[in-house]
């Protein structure tokens, strides 16, 4: 028999979800069978897969040792990397980082692991705030994603409670996201709120935008305000009221103003000659419009974090000083 004690970072998740992380060698089909037949118990009693775990709970596992024989968490990669992070804000629960264009946030299909997440975990490992060998089911994680060739503020959680809370806040619309982008042409209005509908093509990893609703298409709302114009191009501040894949790039292209440097939703041949090797899009500001809920991140309510203009590589082209 093995006994697993639920620690602080393990609490707050379903019984079955925890087991899939803590006992990686146990097939899911067997796991559910063992729960039904009481070979896996919670606090010495039969339980249900959906039960939520609390700190101090104990799991009793009457299963073969071979299921526990998974490779020990390798700390070699995060120990070897010299972490390079541009930290915007940090406390005991979260960290905000400025991701540069060209940097991957997570490991990709080709297995490349020199990612923002790896640098984050290396940074926390060196600080003594994270040791994968002492964790049963948790690792510091990113709460939002930014495309490889887009830059901007990425939120990460240092512990499980902060991760759950921040993910909920983002999903429920309590995090306002603002972008700066450079587009072709002069906008028809100084400020506007665009509405449309979007459909994603999984095969091509592109999206389409329509002005009219169609079956299966999702509503998108994109606000913009012109910050500067120069040589027939415009610098915009964009607020996302909905967060869909490639929403800003596709929505602005749909109305005839593709982003400079964007070869997917525009033609970037001439833009590259002008130095736009990435799409001119940067997530430069976050505002935490948190409701007071008694959760761990309540103290961030009303806080706003932004990058300076010097951090946004294309702002200098517009003499933008804000």
ChimeraX attribute file (.defattr): number of C-alpha atoms within 10 A of each C-alpha:
attribute: neighborCount
match mode: 1-to-1
recipient: residues
	/A:1	10
	/A:2	12
	/A:3	14
	/A:4	14
	/A:5	16
	/A:6	19
	/A:7	16
	/A:8	15
	/A:9	20
	/A:10	25
	/A:11	19
	/A:12	17
	/A:13	18
	/A:14	16
	/A:15	22
	/A:16	19
	/A:17	14
	/A:18	21
	/A:19	18
	/A:20	15
	/A:21	14
	/A:22	18
	/A:23	16
	/A:24	15
	/A:25	15
	/A:26	19
	/A:27	11
	/A:28	13
	/A:29	8
	/A:30	10
	/A:31	19
	/A:32	16
	/A:33	12
	/A:34	16
	/A:35	19
	/A:36	15
	/A:37	11
	/A:38	17
	/A:39	16
	/A:40	25
	/A:41	21
	/A:42	21
	/A:43	14
	/A:44	13
	/A:45	10
	/A:46	14
	/A:47	15
	/A:48	14
	/A:49	16
	/A:50	11
	/A:51	14
	/A:52	14
	/A:53	20
	/A:54	18
	/A:55	13
	/A:56	14
	/A:57	15
	/A:58	17
	/A:59	20
	/A:60	18
	/A:61	19
	/A:62	14
	/A:63	15
	/A:64	11
	/A:65	11
	/A:66	9
	/A:67	12
	/A:68	14
	/A:69	12
	/A:70	12
	/A:71	8
	/A:72	8
	/A:73	12
	/A:74	10
	/A:75	14
	/A:76	9
	/A:77	13
	/A:78	22
	/A:79	16
	/A:80	9
	/A:81	14
	/A:82	11
	/A:83	19
	/A:84	11
	/A:85	15
	/A:86	13
	/A:87	13
	/A:88	15
	/A:89	14
	/A:90	14
	/A:91	9
	/A:92	10
	/A:93	16
	/A:94	21
	/A:95	18
	/A:96	21
	/A:97	19
	/A:98	23
	/A:99	25
	/A:100	21
	/A:101	21
	/A:102	13
	/A:103	16
	/A:104	22
	/A:105	21
	/A:106	19
	/A:107	14
	/A:108	11
	/A:109	6
	/A:110	6
	/A:111	8
	/A:112	10
	/A:113	16
	/A:114	18
	/A:115	15
	/A:116	23
	/A:117	19
	/A:118	22
	/A:119	21
	/A:120	21
	/A:121	26
	/A:122	25
	/A:123	20
	/A:124	17
	/A:125	17
	/A:126	14
	/A:127	10
	/A:128	9
	/A:129	14
	/A:130	19
	/A:131	16
	/A:132	17
	/A:133	10
	/A:134	9
	/A:135	15
	/A:136	19
	/A:137	20
	/A:138	19
	/A:139	16
	/A:140	21
	/A:141	20
	/A:142	22
	/A:143	18
	/A:144	13
	/A:145	15
	/A:146	21
	/A:147	16
	/A:148	15
	/A:149	18
	/A:150	18
	/A:151	25
	/A:152	27
	/A:153	29
	/A:154	22
	/A:155	22
	/A:156	23
	/A:157	24
	/A:158	24
	/A:159	20
	/A:160	21
	/A:161	19
	/A:162	22
	/A:163	24
	/A:164	16
	/A:165	18
	/A:166	27
	/A:167	17
	/A:168	14
	/A:169	17
	/A:170	18
	/A:171	11
	/A:172	10
	/A:173	15
	/A:174	17
	/A:175	20
	/A:176	17
	/A:177	20
	/A:178	21
	/A:179	20
	/A:180	24
	/A:181	26
	/A:182	27
	/A:183	25
	/A:184	21
	/A:185	18
	/A:186	18
	/A:187	22
	/A:188	8
	/A:189	9
	/A:190	12
	/A:191	15
	/A:192	14
	/A:193	13
	/A:194	15
	/A:195	16
	/A:196	17
	/A:197	19
	/A:198	23
	/A:199	18
	/A:200	17
	/A:201	9
	/A:202	8
	/A:203	6
	/A:204	7
	/A:205	10
	/A:206	14
	/A:207	19
	/A:208	16
	/A:209	23
	/A:210	17
	/A:211	15
	/A:212	11
	/A:213	13
	/A:214	12
	/A:215	6
	/A:216	10
	/A:217	16
	/A:218	16
	/A:219	19
	/A:220	21
	/A:221	18
	/A:222	19
	/A:223	18
	/A:224	24
	/A:225	17
	/A:226	19
	/A:227	18
	/A:228	19
	/A:229	20
	/A:230	12
	/A:231	10
	/A:232	10
	/A:233	18
	/A:234	22
	/A:235	28
	/A:236	22
	/A:237	22
	/A:238	24
	/A:239	22
	/A:240	18
	/A:241	17
	/A:242	16
	/A:243	17
	/A:244	16
	/A:245	16
	/A:246	18
	/A:247	20
	/A:248	24
	/A:249	23
	/A:250	23
	/A:251	26
	/A:252	20
	/A:253	19
	/A:254	17
	/A:255	13
	/A:256	15
	/A:257	21
	/A:258	27
	/A:259	31
	/A:260	31
	/A:261	26
	/A:262	24
	/A:263	16
	/A:264	17
	/A:265	22
	/A:266	19
	/A:267	14
	/A:268	20
	/A:269	14
	/A:270	11
	/A:271	18
	/A:272	16
	/A:273	10
	/A:274	11
	/A:275	11
	/A:276	18
	/A:277	18
	/A:278	21
	/A:279	27
	/A:280	25
	/A:281	30
	/A:282	29
	/A:283	24
	/A:284	24
	/A:285	19
	/A:286	22
	/A:287	17
	/A:288	22
	/A:289	18
	/A:290	21
	/A:291	14
	/A:292	11
	/A:293	9
	/A:294	8
	/A:295	13
	/A:296	14
	/A:297	20
	/A:298	15
	/A:299	12
	/A:300	14
	/A:301	15
	/A:302	12
	/A:303	11
	/A:304	13
	/A:305	13
	/A:306	17
	/A:307	16
	/A:308	11
	/A:309	16
	/A:310	11
	/A:311	17
	/A:312	21
	/A:313	15
	/A:314	23
	/A:315	21
	/A:316	12
	/A:317	13
	/A:318	16
	/A:319	12
	/A:320	14
	/A:321	11
	/A:322	7
